Structure formats: C-alpha cells, structure tokens
Amino acid sequence: MKIGIIGAGNIGGNLTRRLTALGHDVSVANSRGPHTLTELAEETGATPVPVEEAARGAEIVVVTVPLKRVPDLPSGVLDGAAEGVAVIDTGNYYPQQRDGRIAGIEDEGLTESRWTEGHLGHPVIKAFNGTYAQDILDRPRPAGAPDRMALPVAGDDEAAKAKVRALIDELGFDTVDAGGIDDSWRQQPDTPVYGLREGVDGVAKALAEASPERPAAFRG
C-alpha cells in the first residue's frame, strides 16, 4: 500500500520503520525538508519527499505534527492522494506545554481532530494519539495473543475507519471503535484511555469512563 507520513518525529519515525518493514511503500516528509531525512530513509527504505508531495498517490496519509503546526501545512497538502484516502490524525492539544491557546478548541468546543479537519479540508481518523512511540516498535503481538494491546480509533468515515483499523491490526494491535470525531474527546490527553496499555475490554471500559470536562492542565 502507498502510505504518506507527514511528520518524522517519534510517532512518524516509528510508523515509518514498521510500515516499511511490512512491505508498504512509504513516503515521509517533515518541515525541514527531505535532506534531513536521509538517515531515516537509509534505515528504512522510505522515500523522503517535500511535504507537498507526501500524499501523492497515497491510500493512507498520517498527519503527525504538533497541533499548532497544522495551520502551517501547505494548502492542498492532500491533493493528489488516491481516491478514498484515509487520513490519520495523531495530534493532541497541549496548550500550556506547547501549542498555546487555540480558540476553536477552547471557545467553540471543537475536538482536536474536528479542528484539524477544518484546516486540512478532509475528514480524519483519530488514532495513535495516546500511543507511546516506542510501543509501536516493541509491543506488536499476533492476533489473539493475551497481551495484545488495543488502540482507540475515532472517525466519521466508516470506510476510512475500517481501512485504518485493518492497518493497525497488521501492525500488531487490536482496535476499539471510539465513535465519531465529535466523540474523540474520549481519547484526548488525561483521559483514562490516554497511554493505556490494555486489551479491547480495558480500552472500551476506559473510553466509557471518560469525562468531557477538559482538565485545567489541558486548557489554555
């Protein structure tokens, strides 16, 4: 499968490593340019590209950049993607630690991923936002393994969500349908499921226990 990854930090880098190892055709981009990705490309076989080209021909695009950088992505960044492309948003809102105050989230009550959708101009599937980057490398397990972790996945486009859940299964993790993007607050930072290393039942329980009240530490 052709996959584009925008952002080569901890999550983006480790997804590049795993997805290339599984045989996918991965293009990876970051804000500093392809020349800064030579080492990752040599390690993995991924193709370093400018951000504007990361989605070209891709069936899945992973957007894994700091939330405050989403508006800085080039206009039409998803142009040229395959028809029916699934866009994964891994982002989290850290207003005090990193992102500053974002009015659409604070004042309009948008979930992080709904806000991101507005800037990308395309529906997104929220996944990997509460996953430890190292777990992507260290904790894959075969289907049915008793210690297989599950990840929550939220999104409104059922076909895209199914595509993302199948990819996560291939990566070695179970998934739990966390509802639509307006429900994705259930997996935002400081919710019970955020960073949880449990199976399907534990993740489903944690999602059900989430509160829509954003803690003070995660408000701008």
TORKOL-4160 file (C-alpha; in steps of 0.2 Angstrom, whole numbers, padded with zeros to 4 digits, m for minus):
220
<pt num="1" X="0000" Y="0000" Z="0000"/>
<pt num="2" X="0006" Y="0018" Z="m0004"/>
<pt num="3" X="0007" Y="0027" Z="0013"/>
<pt num="4" X="0012" Y="0045" Z="0016"/>
<pt num="5" X="0018" Y="0051" Z="0033"/>
<pt num="6" X="0019" Y="0070" Z="0037"/>
<pt num="7" X="0030" Y="0072" Z="0052"/>
<pt num="8" X="0045" Y="0062" Z="0056"/>
<pt num="9" X="0046" Y="0064" Z="0075"/>
<pt num="10" X="0044" Y="0049" Z="0087"/>
<pt num="11" X="0027" Y="0043" Z="0081"/>
<pt num="12" X="0030" Y="0047" Z="0062"/>
<pt num="13" X="0048" Y="0039" Z="0063"/>
<pt num="14" X="0042" Y="0023" Z="0071"/>
<pt num="15" X="0027" Y="0021" Z="0060"/>
<pt num="16" X="0039" Y="0023" Z="0045"/>
<pt num="17" X="0050" Y="0009" Z="0052"/>
<pt num="18" X="0036" Y="m0003" Z="0055"/>
<pt num="19" X="0026" Y="0001" Z="0039"/>
<pt num="20" X="0042" Y="m0001" Z="0028"/>
<pt num="21" X="0046" Y="m0017" Z="0037"/>
<pt num="22" X="0029" Y="m0024" Z="0032"/>
<pt num="23" X="0032" Y="m0020" Z="0014"/>
<pt num="24" X="0022" Y="m0004" Z="0012"/>
<pt num="25" X="0028" Y="0010" Z="0000"/>
<pt num="26" X="0031" Y="0024" Z="0012"/>
<pt num="27" X="0034" Y="0042" Z="0008"/>
<pt num="28" X="0039" Y="0053" Z="0023"/>
<pt num="29" X="0041" Y="0072" Z="0025"/>
<pt num="30" X="0044" Y="0085" Z="0038"/>
<pt num="31" X="0045" Y="0103" Z="0039"/>
<pt num="32" X="0064" Y="0104" Z="0037"/>
<pt num="33" X="0065" Y="0096" Z="0020"/>
<pt num="34" X="0069" Y="0079" Z="0013"/>
<pt num="35" X="0088" Y="0082" Z="0015"/>
<pt num="36" X="0086" Y="0080" Z="0034"/>
<pt num="37" X="0078" Y="0063" Z="0032"/>
<pt num="38" X="0092" Y="0054" Z="0023"/>
<pt num="39" X="0097" Y="0043" Z="0039"/>
<pt num="40" X="0079" Y="0038" Z="0041"/>
<pt num="41" X="0077" Y="0034" Z="0023"/>
<pt num="42" X="0093" Y="0024" Z="0023"/>
<pt num="43" X="0087" Y="0014" Z="0038"/>
<pt num="44" X="0070" Y="0010" Z="0032"/>
<pt num="45" X="0069" Y="0012" Z="0013"/>
<pt num="46" X="0056" Y="0025" Z="0014"/>
<pt num="47" X="0056" Y="0039" Z="0001"/>
<pt num="48" X="0060" Y="0057" Z="0008"/>
<pt num="49" X="0049" Y="0070" Z="0000"/>
<pt num="50" X="0043" Y="0088" Z="0002"/>
<pt num="51" X="0028" Y="0090" Z="0012"/>
<pt num="52" X="0018" Y="0095" Z="m0003"/>
<pt num="53" X="0022" Y="0078" Z="m0011"/>
<pt num="54" X="0019" Y="0066" Z="0004"/>
<pt num="55" X="0001" Y="0062" Z="0000"/>
<pt num="56" X="0003" Y="0059" Z="m0019"/>
<pt num="57" X="m0005" Y="0043" Z="m0024"/>
<pt num="58" X="m0007" Y="0038" Z="m0005"/>
<pt num="59" X="m0021" Y="0027" Z="0001"/>
<pt num="60" X="m0017" Y="0032" Z="0019"/>
<pt num="61" X="m0009" Y="0048" Z="0025"/>
<pt num="62" X="m0003" Y="0050" Z="0043"/>
<pt num="63" X="m0003" Y="0068" Z="0049"/>
<pt num="64" X="0008" Y="0068" Z="0064"/>
<pt num="65" X="0014" Y="0086" Z="0068"/>
<pt num="66" X="0012" Y="0097" Z="0083"/>
<pt num="67" X="m0006" Y="0103" Z="0083"/>
<pt num="68" X="0000" Y="0122" Z="0082"/>
<pt num="69" X="0009" Y="0117" Z="0066"/>
<pt num="70" X="m0007" Y="0110" Z="0057"/>
<pt num="71" X="m0012" Y="0128" Z="0050"/>
<pt num="72" X="0006" Y="0129" Z="0043"/>
<pt num="73" X="0004" Y="0114" Z="0032"/>
<pt num="74" X="0003" Y="0119" Z="0013"/>
<pt num="75" X="m0014" Y="0122" Z="0006"/>
<pt num="76" X="m0019" Y="0107" Z="m0004"/>
<pt num="77" X="m0007" Y="0096" Z="0006"/>
<pt num="78" X="m0019" Y="0081" Z="0002"/>
<pt num="79" X="m0020" Y="0085" Z="m0016"/>
<pt num="80" X="m0015" Y="0070" Z="m0027"/>
<pt num="81" X="m0019" Y="0057" Z="m0014"/>
<pt num="82" X="m0028" Y="0041" Z="m0020"/>
<pt num="83" X="m0047" Y="0042" Z="m0021"/>
<pt num="84" X="m0055" Y="0037" Z="m0004"/>
<pt num="85" X="m0039" Y="0041" Z="0005"/>
<pt num="86" X="m0039" Y="0039" Z="0024"/>
<pt num="87" X="m0031" Y="0052" Z="0034"/>
<pt num="88" X="m0025" Y="0048" Z="0051"/>
<pt num="89" X="m0023" Y="0062" Z="0064"/>
<pt num="90" X="m0012" Y="0058" Z="0078"/>
<pt num="91" X="m0012" Y="0075" Z="0086"/>
<pt num="92" X="m0015" Y="0081" Z="0104"/>
<pt num="93" X="m0019" Y="0098" Z="0111"/>
<pt num="94" X="m0006" Y="0104" Z="0124"/>
<pt num="95" X="m0010" Y="0122" Z="0126"/>
<pt num="96" X="0002" Y="0126" Z="0141"/>
<pt num="97" X="0016" Y="0114" Z="0136"/>
<pt num="98" X="0017" Y="0118" Z="0118"/>
<pt num="99" X="0003" Y="0124" Z="0107"/>
<pt num="100" X="m0003" Y="0140" Z="0115"/>
<pt num="101" X="m0022" Y="0144" Z="0116"/>
<pt num="102" X="m0032" Y="0138" Z="0101"/>
<pt num="103" X="m0049" Y="0147" Z="0100"/>
<pt num="104" X="m0058" Y="0134" Z="0090"/>
<pt num="105" X="m0055" Y="0121" Z="0103"/>
<pt num="106" X="m0057" Y="0132" Z="0119"/>
<pt num="107" X="m0071" Y="0144" Z="0114"/>
<pt num="108" X="m0081" Y="0134" Z="0101"/>
<pt num="109" X="m0079" Y="0117" Z="0110"/>
<pt num="110" X="m0071" Y="0108" Z="0094"/>
<pt num="111" X="m0062" Y="0092" Z="0097"/>
<pt num="112" X="m0044" Y="0092" Z="0092"/>
<pt num="113" X="m0047" Y="0082" Z="0077"/>
<pt num="114" X="m0063" Y="0092" Z="0072"/>
<pt num="115" X="m0052" Y="0107" Z="0072"/>
<pt num="116" X="m0038" Y="0098" Z="0062"/>
<pt num="117" X="m0051" Y="0093" Z="0049"/>
<pt num="118" X="m0056" Y="0111" Z="0046"/>
<pt num="119" X="m0038" Y="0115" Z="0042"/>
<pt num="120" X="m0035" Y="0100" Z="0031"/>
<pt num="121" X="m0051" Y="0101" Z="0022"/>
<pt num="122" X="m0053" Y="0082" Z="0024"/>
<pt num="123" X="m0061" Y="0070" Z="0036"/>
<pt num="124" X="m0048" Y="0062" Z="0048"/>
<pt num="125" X="m0047" Y="0046" Z="0058"/>
<pt num="126" X="m0040" Y="0049" Z="0076"/>
<pt num="127" X="m0028" Y="0036" Z="0080"/>
<pt num="128" X="m0011" Y="0033" Z="0089"/>
<pt num="129" X="m0013" Y="0050" Z="0099"/>
<pt num="130" X="m0012" Y="0041" Z="0115"/>
<pt num="131" X="0001" Y="0028" Z="0110"/>
<pt num="132" X="0019" Y="0028" Z="0116"/>
<pt num="133" X="0030" Y="0029" Z="0101"/>
<pt num="134" X="0042" Y="0015" Z="0107"/>
<pt num="135" X="0027" Y="0003" Z="0109"/>
<pt num="136" X="0024" Y="0004" Z="0090"/>
<pt num="137" X="0041" Y="m0005" Z="0089"/>
<pt num="138" X="0041" Y="m0015" Z="0105"/>
<pt num="139" X="0023" Y="m0021" Z="0108"/>
<pt num="140" X="0016" Y="m0028" Z="0092"/>
<pt num="141" X="0008" Y="m0045" Z="0095"/>
<pt num="142" X="m0001" Y="m0058" Z="0084"/>
<pt num="143" X="m0019" Y="m0058" Z="0084"/>
<pt num="144" X="m0027" Y="m0067" Z="0099"/>
<pt num="145" X="m0011" Y="m0065" Z="0110"/>
<pt num="146" X="m0017" Y="m0062" Z="0128"/>
<pt num="147" X="m0006" Y="m0047" Z="0130"/>
<pt num="148" X="m0011" Y="m0039" Z="0113"/>
<pt num="149" X="m0014" Y="m0020" Z="0116"/>
<pt num="150" X="m0029" Y="m0011" Z="0109"/>
<pt num="151" X="m0029" Y="0006" Z="0102"/>
<pt num="152" X="m0045" Y="0018" Z="0101"/>
<pt num="153" X="m0050" Y="0024" Z="0084"/>
<pt num="154" X="m0062" Y="0038" Z="0081"/>
<pt num="155" X="m0069" Y="0044" Z="0064"/>
<pt num="156" X="m0085" Y="0048" Z="0054"/>
<pt num="157" X="m0080" Y="0040" Z="0038"/>
<pt num="158" X="m0084" Y="0021" Z="0041"/>
<pt num="159" X="m0074" Y="0015" Z="0026"/>
<pt num="160" X="m0059" Y="0025" Z="0030"/>
<pt num="161" X="m0060" Y="0020" Z="0048"/>
<pt num="162" X="m0061" Y="0001" Z="0043"/>
<pt num="163" X="m0045" Y="0004" Z="0032"/>
<pt num="164" X="m0036" Y="0012" Z="0047"/>
<pt num="165" X="m0041" Y="m0002" Z="0059"/>
<pt num="166" X="m0035" Y="m0015" Z="0046"/>
<pt num="167" X="m0018" Y="m0007" Z="0045"/>
<pt num="168" X="m0017" Y="m0006" Z="0064"/>
<pt num="169" X="m0021" Y="m0024" Z="0065"/>
<pt num="170" X="m0007" Y="m0028" Z="0053"/>
<pt num="171" X="0004" Y="m0018" Z="0064"/>
<pt num="172" X="0000" Y="m0030" Z="0078"/>
<pt num="173" X="m0013" Y="m0021" Z="0088"/>
<pt num="174" X="m0031" Y="m0023" Z="0091"/>
<pt num="175" X="m0043" Y="m0008" Z="0089"/>
<pt num="176" X="m0059" Y="m0002" Z="0098"/>
<pt num="177" X="m0071" Y="0009" Z="0088"/>
<pt num="178" X="m0071" Y="0025" Z="0099"/>
<pt num="179" X="m0086" Y="0033" Z="0089"/>
<pt num="180" X="m0086" Y="0048" Z="0078"/>
<pt num="181" X="m0074" Y="0063" Z="0078"/>
<pt num="182" X="m0086" Y="0073" Z="0090"/>
<pt num="183" X="m0083" Y="0058" Z="0102"/>
<pt num="184" X="m0065" Y="0059" Z="0101"/>
<pt num="185" X="m0063" Y="0069" Z="0117"/>
<pt num="186" X="m0064" Y="0052" Z="0125"/>
<pt num="187" X="m0046" Y="0049" Z="0119"/>
<pt num="188" X="m0038" Y="0066" Z="0122"/>
<pt num="189" X="m0024" Y="0069" Z="0134"/>
<pt num="190" X="m0028" Y="0065" Z="0153"/>
<pt num="191" X="m0042" Y="0054" Z="0149"/>
<pt num="192" X="m0042" Y="0036" Z="0156"/>
<pt num="193" X="m0038" Y="0028" Z="0139"/>
<pt num="194" X="m0023" Y="0040" Z="0135"/>
<pt num="195" X="m0007" Y="0030" Z="0136"/>
<pt num="196" X="m0017" Y="0014" Z="0142"/>
<pt num="197" X="m0008" Y="m0002" Z="0138"/>
<pt num="198" X="m0023" Y="m0014" Z="0139"/>
<pt num="199" X="m0033" Y="m0025" Z="0128"/>
<pt num="200" X="m0050" Y="m0022" Z="0120"/>
<pt num="201" X="m0060" Y="m0024" Z="0136"/>
<pt num="202" X="m0049" Y="m0012" Z="0146"/>
<pt num="203" X="m0049" Y="0001" Z="0132"/>
<pt num="204" X="m0068" Y="0000" Z="0130"/>
<pt num="205" X="m0070" Y="0002" Z="0148"/>
<pt num="206" X="m0058" Y="0017" Z="0149"/>
<pt num="207" X="m0067" Y="0026" Z="0134"/>
<pt num="208" X="m0084" Y="0024" Z="0143"/>
<pt num="209" X="m0077" Y="0031" Z="0159"/>
<pt num="210" X="m0070" Y="0047" Z="0151"/>
<pt num="211" X="m0077" Y="0064" Z="0156"/>
<pt num="212" X="m0080" Y="0078" Z="0143"/>
<pt num="213" X="m0073" Y="0091" Z="0155"/>
<pt num="214" X="m0055" Y="0096" Z="0149"/>
<pt num="215" X="m0044" Y="0096" Z="0165"/>
<pt num="216" X="m0036" Y="0113" Z="0169"/>
<pt num="217" X="m0019" Y="0107" Z="0164"/>
<pt num="218" X="m0025" Y="0105" Z="0147"/>
<pt num="219" X="m0034" Y="0121" Z="0144"/>
<pt num="220" X="m0026" Y="0137" Z="0138"/>
